[in-house]
Amino acid sequence: MAATLEALHAAGRASNQAYEIVVVDDASTDRTAEIALQNNVVLVRVAHRQIAATRNAGAKAANGDCFIFVDADTLVNETVVLAAVQAMQNGAVGGGSGMRFDKPSPLYARLLLSLVVRFFRAAGLAAGCFLFCTRSAFDAIGGFDKAYFGAEELVISRALKQHGPFLILKQTVITSARKLRTYSLKEILSLTYGIARQGTKGVKQRRGMEFWYAERRKDTRDSP
């Protein structure tokens, strides 16, 4: 997470505008809070254990008129942040960006991601690792829907699109392939099938969502 915060600070400074970084620590058992406090951010502690509610807590603590939601394992750059801010200043109510995995990442994951990015662009949907919107639009639609334990970024993308212009930037961010390194393809297919079989119900409960909510597995890139 330290690298994520460093990248956000660098992008914020490059914008030549006032900015703040809000880190929401949702009952973590790692060094999230410690790292956050070392990096000049606003730290919010919650115990929701739900992504949508946690994102809403961050928005509630923020003071600005433009929100950019970034996962803790995602690296942004000056270009994508400035493009997001410019889009909102030009009238977009929100949007997202392209993305690619850090290295190493499984070949199947890179191929699948390429298809997903193309689909998201065509459908006008933002990935959860980087989503931006104006405060006014966020408030108008009620924020992230807490009925969902997963796919909350797709739900809010659709809601924002109904509220006004929603833009998927040509710029990209780098997000972690850690879970794809720690879960086997068989496990991922099994989890995906289980959710798909239940339809919307599958993402409205924590059960079956282990890929997002299970205890963190050891990654080969983690420090010993």
Residue, then its C-alpha position, 0 to 999 in steps of 0.5 A: m500500500a505504501a507504493t500506492l500512497e506514494a503514487l497518489h501523492a505524486a499525482g496530487r502534487a503534479s495537479n497543482q491543486a489542493y488534494e487529500i488522500v483518505v485511507v479506510d482501514d476496514a478491520s485489517t490485520d496487517r500494517t494498513a493503519e501504520i503505513a497510512l499514518q506514515n504517509n500523511v493521509v486521513l485515516v478512517r477506521v471501520a469494521h464493515r467487512q464490505i467493500a461498498a460500505t467501506r468505499n462509502a465511509g471514505a467518501k463521507a470523510a472526504n472534503g473535496d468535490c471530486f472523488i477518485f476511488v483507488d484500491a490499495d494494491t493499485l498504482v496510479n500515475e500523474t497522467v490518469v489522475l489529471a485526466a480524471v480531474q479534467a474529465m470531471q471539470n469538463g462535465a463528466v459525472g464519473g468514469g474509470s480507466g484502463m488497467r493492466f496487471d503488475k508482474p508476474s501475472p499468469l498468461y491466462a490472466r493477461l489474456l482475460l484482462s485484455l478482453v475484460v478491458r475491451f468489454f468495459r470500454a464498450a459497455g462504459l463500465a469502470a473497474g473497481c481498482f480506479l473509479f472517479c465521480t463528482r461528489s454531487a453525482f455520488d450523493a445524488i445516486g446514494g453512493f455505492d449500493k451496500a446491498y452488494f458484496g461484489a460488483e459494486e463498481l458495476v452497479i454504481s457505473r450504471a447509476l452514474k451513467q443514468h445521472g450524466p456523462f460517464l467516461i472511460l479514460k484511455q489512460t491505464v493504471i497498474t493493479s496487482a495480480r496477487k490474487l491470481r498468483t495465490y488462487s489457482l485457475k481451477e479455484i477462480l473458475s469454481l468461485t466464478y461459476g458459483i456466483a454466476r449460477q446464483g445471479t444477482k443473489g450471488v453478489k449480494q452475500r459474503r458467502g461464496m465471495e472468498f476471492w474478495y473476503a477470505e483471509r489474505r494468502k501468502d504471495t511469492r512477492d510478499s516479504p518474508 
